[in-house]
Amino acid sequence: MTKVRFGLIGCGKIAEANHFPEVLSLGKDGEIVAMYDIKPGVAAKLAKKFKSKAVICNSEAELLAADIDAVIIATPNCFHFPQTLAALNAGKHVLVEKPMASRVADADA
């Protein structure tokens, strides 16, 4: 199996408690290689905690342009739909926290 290279958007408590440890549990099969959080310093702090060499991106666009296979979206619910759509449009696989969208029409899109 080829290693899955993940980008992480949203580096708060859910990413710290769940997503980062789960990717680490994949061992050689997965790695978080790019991270972004809207709050300055949050992504770097999380990377340091897990001794990650992930690139800290300055924007979502920079993260989506990185050499990643998939994006984990761990942001507040109101951002899930636009961030998921942007990641899909960038050709990335997406793992998004629930709910995937706040409106049925957005989920259908």
C-alpha positions in Angstrom: 0.0 0.0 0.0 1.2 3.5 -0.9 1.6 6.0 2.0 -1.4 8.4 2.1 -0.1 12.0 2.5 -2.7 14.0 4.4 -3.3 17.7 4.8 -5.0 18.9 7.9 -7.2 21.9 8.0 -8.2 22.9 11.5 -5.7 22.1 14.2 -7.8 22.5 17.4 -8.9 20.0 20.0 -10.6 17.4 17.7 -7.5 17.3 15.5 -5.3 16.9 18.6 -7.5 14.3 20.3 -8.5 12.3 17.3 -7.2 13.0 13.8 -3.5 13.4 14.4 -3.3 10.3 16.7 -5.3 8.2 14.2 -3.0 9.1 11.3 0.0 8.3 13.5 -1.6 4.9 14.2 -1.3 4.1 10.4 2.4 3.9 10.8 4.1 3.8 7.5 0.8 3.9 5.6 -0.1 7.5 6.4 1.4 10.8 7.4 0.3 14.4 7.9 2.5 16.4 5.7 0.8 19.8 5.6 -1.2 21.7 8.1 -3.3 24.9 8.3 -5.2 26.7 11.0 -6.7 30.1 10.7 -5.3 31.0 14.1 -1.5 31.8 13.9 0.7 29.4 15.8 -1.9 26.7 16.4 -0.8 24.4 13.6 2.9 24.8 14.6 2.1 24.0 18.2 0.2 20.8 17.2 3.0 19.7 14.9 5.5 20.2 17.7 3.4 18.2 20.1 3.4 15.2 17.8 7.0 15.8 16.6 5.7 16.2 13.0 7.8 17.6 10.2 4.6 18.8 8.4 4.8 22.0 6.4 2.8 24.7 8.1 0.8 26.5 5.4 -0.3 30.1 5.5 -3.7 29.5 3.8 -6.1 26.8 2.7 -5.1 27.4 -0.9 -1.4 26.7 -0.1 -2.4 23.5 1.7 -4.5 22.3 -1.2 -1.6 23.1 -3.6 0.7 20.9 -1.5 1.8 17.4 -2.5 -1.0 15.7 -0.6 -3.5 12.9 -1.4 -6.2 13.7 1.1 -7.5 16.4 3.3 -8.8 16.1 6.8 -11.2 18.9 7.6 -11.5 19.5 11.3 -13.0 23.0 11.5 -16.2 24.4 12.9 -19.3 23.1 11.1 -20.0 26.3 9.1 -16.7 25.8 7.2 -17.2 22.2 6.3 -19.0 22.7 3.0 -16.8 25.3 1.4 -13.6 23.6 2.5 -14.8 20.2 1.3 -15.8 21.6 -2.0 -12.5 23.4 -2.4 -10.6 20.2 -1.6 -12.6 18.1 -4.0 -12.1 20.7 -6.7 -8.4 20.5 -6.0 -8.6 16.7 -6.7 -8.1 15.6 -3.2 -9.8 12.9 -1.2 -11.7 14.3 1.8 -12.4 13.2 5.3 -14.7 15.7 6.9 -16.0 15.9 10.4 -19.8 15.7 10.7 -22.0 17.4 9.6 -20.7 17.6 6.0 -22.8 20.6 5.4 -25.3 22.8 7.3 -27.9 22.7 4.6 -29.3 19.8 2.6 -28.7 21.7 -0.7 -25.0 22.1 0.2 -24.8 18.4 1.0 -26.4 17.5 -2.3 -23.9 19.7 -4.1 
